[in-house]
Amino acid sequence: MTASLVAIAAIGYLVFKQQHEDNLADTRRQGVSLVRVLAGVPMDQLVPGGEQQSVLNVLRHGANSDNFAYLSVVANDGRTVNEVTADGLLVPASEIPTEPASWLGERTHALPGSGDRIIEFHAPLLDDGELQGFVRLGYRYPAFGLGLSQVPFLAAVALPVFLLVPLFYALLRLEIKPLRAASDEIGRVMDGQSFQRLEIAATGELGDFMQRFNHFVERAGTKIGELERDQQQLITSTKLLTYRKNRIETVLETLPEAVLILDEAGAITFANTKLASMFNVSQERILSQAPPQWCDNPDVLQLLSKLNRDGRGPTFNDTIRFSLNTQAEQSIVTKTYPLFAPNKPSSAIGTLIIFRDETKEALARQARSDFVAHLSHELKSPLNVLSLYSETMLSDAGRSEEFRVEAANVISEEVSRLSTLISGLLSMTQIENGSLTPDKRLVKLTDVATAAFDEAKGLATDKKIVFRLDVPREMNPVSVDKDLIRIAITNLLSNAVKYNRDDGTIELKIQETDDAIQIRVSDTGIGIGDKEAAKIFDKFYRSSDERVQAIGGHGLGLALTKQIIELHHGSLSLDRDREEGTEFIINLWKEAVSVRQAI
């Protein structure tokens, strides 16, 4: 009954809604057409007096609409010079459109007091292209609801819907009757705890269901008998497994790793003494208490909870890493392995979890993570600057020539910074991977150093730094990779320029000793402290000194320089005996010294 009422209401609503929309569309068409006609009539024929009064009356009766509200002629100054209204209705006040684009249009009013909505169409009255006034034509907003004329239609729709209700109810009762009988029979079987056939007369799909159900009952009874026969075999197998379990536990106690064993349900059945020592608890506590009572590590608890919740053997990928609270620097890794029955290799009977100390591997992974984090930061900073200046240049603020020059200089600097960073990273990666082989040739080291020296002088024009070059006039060629050695010298000189003071001094000195060709780069800058000296050759390391932080850099120059020199079997060191500034010393060992060091 409820469904039929809802259906009738929905049908009626859709019909009335469509009728309401049709009435509204008809009102708009009639209003637009009539107001256009009135706009073409001269205004002197629409003002009161004589036959002019009949024009509005004729148009009013010609509207042929029960929703007609009013027809009004308004002068240019807003005065109403003529109007015709429906009985008991007043023309609502309205402002005269001032813009030509809004002279012809439609708007909605609410009648004072009653609140009824009015759709008004207005058009200008023109005389030789000049505005004389406006004509306003109003209709009541079509009502939405059920009228007396629509009652027969609604009754005709409701009657067949109501007639279907008793027919559907009778058919439903007829179909449900066998199902009720089947439910009663199944309840009797459940109360008696016995399996037997259900004798119910049924046809069609219900008859097929009862036949399949009786077949299921017969098979279930047979299966129960088989399970009872297997019970004794299971008891024997359990005793054998217990014996083997004791033997395995003895072996596991001798292993150097901490071991934890769970059964097939995820419950802890064994923990060796090394695991108890790792978590600083007793073996009895691990076996008798829930994991949250003896372990406070969330990763281990999550793993144990997962194995207990899933109730299935894990895969070989179930691995976690964590640090013990008692030793923050100690990293523990777990490996889980499913345990299978010997006679059923596909059936898991438990889980073996091995806890192994992996501190060294964890430190290596942390170093890689730090490298990626530093690299991301160094790449993001210049990209943000490039994005900011490019967006500003596209705005109004970027039109000035002064700003464009500044932006071009900044963009050039940031691009150069990115290029240097990427080139350094590529070189370091190739060196670390062993894919970069130095192209050693006999070159004049003084020429290479002089070229790098001249390049560095161009970087210090704004600091007025004094440059000094001390190289021997005659020097034997050296077997090195010319490009790599120049990069190393350039990195040292550029650092000397960046971290030097105004009016400071930079000196590049090359000298030959009995053991090596020695290159010294010194400056009078801010210097390097003893605590920082041990880290300056680490990738991405930068001093926390405010003076250093105020100068741009990415912390790769010294690390790359050290790798280049070591690739040439040389050494790079910092002279810590200086009281002012910094001095780096490159030793390119001679062949005899290199052989002696290798031996």
Secondary structure as GFF3:
##gff-version 3
##sequence-region A 1 599
A	DSSP	alpha_helix	2	39	.	.	.	ID=ss1
A	DSSP	three_ten_helix	43	45	.	.	.	ID=ss2
A	DSSP	alpha_helix	52	62	.	.	.	ID=ss3
A	DSSP	beta_strand	68	75	.	.	.	ID=ss4
A	DSSP	beta_strand	80	85	.	.	.	ID=ss5
A	DSSP	three_ten_helix	100	102	.	.	.	ID=ss6
A	DSSP	beta_strand	105	110	.	.	.	ID=ss7
A	DSSP	beta_strand	117	127	.	.	.	ID=ss8
A	DSSP	beta_strand	130	140	.	.	.	ID=ss9
A	DSSP	three_ten_helix	148	150	.	.	.	ID=ss10
A	DSSP	alpha_helix	151	192	.	.	.	ID=ss11
A	DSSP	alpha_helix	204	253	.	.	.	ID=ss12
A	DSSP	beta_strand	258	263	.	.	.	ID=ss13
A	DSSP	beta_strand	268	271	.	.	.	ID=ss14
A	DSSP	alpha_helix	273	278	.	.	.	ID=ss15
A	DSSP	alpha_helix	283	288	.	.	.	ID=ss16
A	DSSP	alpha_helix	291	294	.	.	.	ID=ss17
A	DSSP	alpha_helix	298	310	.	.	.	ID=ss18
A	DSSP	beta_strand	319	324	.	.	.	ID=ss19
A	DSSP	beta_strand	327	341	.	.	.	ID=ss20
A	DSSP	beta_strand	344	357	.	.	.	ID=ss21
A	DSSP	alpha_helix	359	394	.	.	.	ID=ss22
A	DSSP	three_ten_helix	396	399	.	.	.	ID=ss23
A	DSSP	alpha_helix	401	433	.	.	.	ID=ss24
A	DSSP	beta_strand	440	443	.	.	.	ID=ss25
A	DSSP	alpha_helix	445	457	.	.	.	ID=ss26
A	DSSP	beta_strand	466	470	.	.	.	ID=ss27
A	DSSP	beta_strand	478	481	.	.	.	ID=ss28
A	DSSP	alpha_helix	482	498	.	.	.	ID=ss29
A	DSSP	beta_strand	505	512	.	.	.	ID=ss30
A	DSSP	beta_strand	516	523	.	.	.	ID=ss31
A	DSSP	alpha_helix	530	533	.	.	.	ID=ss32
A	DSSP	alpha_helix	546	549	.	.	.	ID=ss33
A	DSSP	alpha_helix	557	567	.	.	.	ID=ss34
A	DSSP	beta_strand	571	574	.	.	.	ID=ss35
A	DSSP	beta_strand	582	589	.	.	.	ID=ss36
A	DSSP	alpha_helix	591	598	.	.	.	ID=ss37
###
